[in-house]
Amino acid sequence: MNRNSIIGFILIAGIMIGYTYWMAPSEEELAKQQRQADSIARIQRHNEEVLAKSTKILEQATQPETPEEQITEVTSETYSELKSKYELFANAAQGDEQLYIIENDLVKLEISNKGGYVKTVELKKYKTYDSLPVILFNPETTRFGLSFFSINNRSINTRDLYFTPSENISKNMVVSGNNSLSFSMRLYTDTGEGVVNPNSYIEYLYKISGDNYMFDFTINIVGMDGVISSNSNYADLNWFADLRQQEKTIDQFNGSTIYYKFFQDEVDYMSETDDDEEQITTKLKWVSFKQRFFSSTIVAKNSFNNGKLTVFEKENPGSDRYLKSMEADFELPINLRGETSIPFSFYYGPNKFYTLKAYDVDLERQIPIGWGFFILAWINEYIVIPTFDWLGGYGWNYGIVILVLTIMLKTLLFPIAYKTYYSSAKMRVLKPEVDELSKKFPKKEDAMKKQQAVMALYKKAGANPAAGCVPMLLQMPILFAMFRFFPASIELRQQPFLWAHDLSSYDSIASLPFDIPFYGDHVSLFTLLMTVSTIMYTYLNNQMMASQTTQMPGMKTMMYLMPIMFLGIFNSYASGLSYYYFLANVITFGQMFVFRYAINENKLRAQIERNKKKPPKKKSAFQKRLEEAAKQKGSNKKR
């Protein structure tokens, strides 16, 4: 072989390699070829099923009737009748419903070929208050589908039609750990009776991971030009569910409603107590059908467009487990001249703070820990929840966890409590002198003089009547933060402690044969203990602050009425919260006795006397203006 021949062979080989490389299909083309192959396989299976059914019907029709067995009349509509209703979806208008069960480590789903959507959701790690499986909804209580107008302006809804499942799906599938599985449901259009178009379909594509409450869901719309009305740029997505009651009690402060997040903006929610409807004219990131401890959420990878959200209660729900009805409608943009792919995710799971926060789309803001008041939210998010989660990690009973948390919080607030008591002790020491001033100025018209004299006394003694109030005000955010935290904490759900069977619900030591207005039909012991201890604390506190309460007798009465009012409110509330307030009161009693022995009032009186002998401090310009204003006000009253 000469040199020219070798060069020729090399050139030919190079050309062939280059041709193979440049003419190789791209990944998109390979995916398209795979979809076409899948479609052809599905169509062949579909046609085989249709042929088998037709053969069976024909065999039954040709068999002679016998007295023992009568041939059942076929009542299915003809293809032409179906086509007049469903047009190019006539083949998909009839079929046998098949359910496909898909389980991962956390959730059990039932997906139907009729409508192609999830019809049942069961949370495997949770039970209802009466030990039944937690089922968020079932086929009778949910619907999901796309609706649009056909080329002849006939309304089509996918939930009425039968989808064809992918080859890799079986009746029961399980995925666990880090594994995942993908499958699809396709709704094909027709080219004739029993024959479908492999290049024209609506596809629901599912991807489910083994250890996740959230799974991916994508709607693919392919080859719909000439099927959907050319005037349509959108398809309507409708999602409806009747929520089921999972808890013993309904919490009005942490109720069931729709939460939604504006695209790149804040989270909002609808009424928790009344029927409500919201017309959305801006983009949304997600919408959640939320109940107290669980939620069903659809999350857009991009955004939802215009829509309507509705929350209502049925007058005749037909089920004793019915809680509330919720519905969401959105517009989804579609491209009739090409393929449309709309990615979503579904979350079916618990309202657990760190579980929701891990998805990084503000799902945790469904948990009402005081988001409307940033101080409460900050305390709960950065102090209470991390501490509570850390303590819970030791495996202790949650009654013990609440006890330790209470001790830690009261220790944190100890300096503030000491400051409050110290200020009250000063006021008690000065009370005899304040009483003398009251005798000196008994008339109402001398009230201003009396007030000025009392303030002068406090100033000379180095006492500040507001010094005891400010520390108390500083403690209020934590009290309110606990009020929001405990009822919303799923960690307390079905956790027993002492006589309480569930710290997230009320504890009952006696059931009443009648219902008492504003109280209920049961007796909660933790609420009684909280009420009695609060009244005792009020009494002791009034003794400590006698000089101030005598000046405000109405406030003293109100302080005793408040615990009685709370008795009715908390009787049907989370027992964990009543237990916390009871513990806080008991620890406060202990602190008060410690302070009483630690602060020697005789030494304090001597200190006050020394303060009186000190030269008065120079008044600031602000103090001078205040005194001048007070004098002016007094002179105006005399006139």
Secondary structure, 3 states (H helix, E strand, C coil): CCHHHHHHHHHHHHHHHHHHHHHCCCHHHHHHHHHHHHHHHHHHHHHHHHHHHHHHHHHHHHCCCCCCCCCCCCCCCCHHHHHHHHHHHCHHHCCCCCEEEEECCCEEEEEECECCCEEEEEEEEEECCCCCEEEEECCCCEEEEEEEEECCCCEEEHHHCECEECCCCCCEEECCCCCEEEEEEEEEEEEECCEEEEEEEEEEEEEEECCCCEEEEEEEEECCECCECCCCCEEEEEEEEEEECCCCCCCCCCCCEEEEEECCCCEEECCCCCCEEEEECCCEEEEEEECCCEEEEEEEEEEECCEEEEEECCCCCCCCCEEEEEEEEEEEECCCCCCEEEEEEEEEEECCHHHHHCCCCCHHHHCCCCCCCHHHHHHHHHHHHHHHHHHHCCCCCHHHHHHHHHHHHHHHCHHHHHHHHHHHHHHHHHHHHHHHHHHHCCCHHHHHHHHHHHHHHHHHHCCCHHHCHHHHHHHHHHHHHHHHHHHHCHHHCCCCECCECCCCCCCCCEEEEEEECCCEEEECHHHHHHHHHHHHHHHHHHHHCHHHHCCCHHHHHHHHHHHHHHHHHHCCCCHHHHHHHHHHHHHHHHHHHHHHHHCCHHHHHHHHHHHHHCCCCCCCHHHHHHHHHHHHHHHHHHC
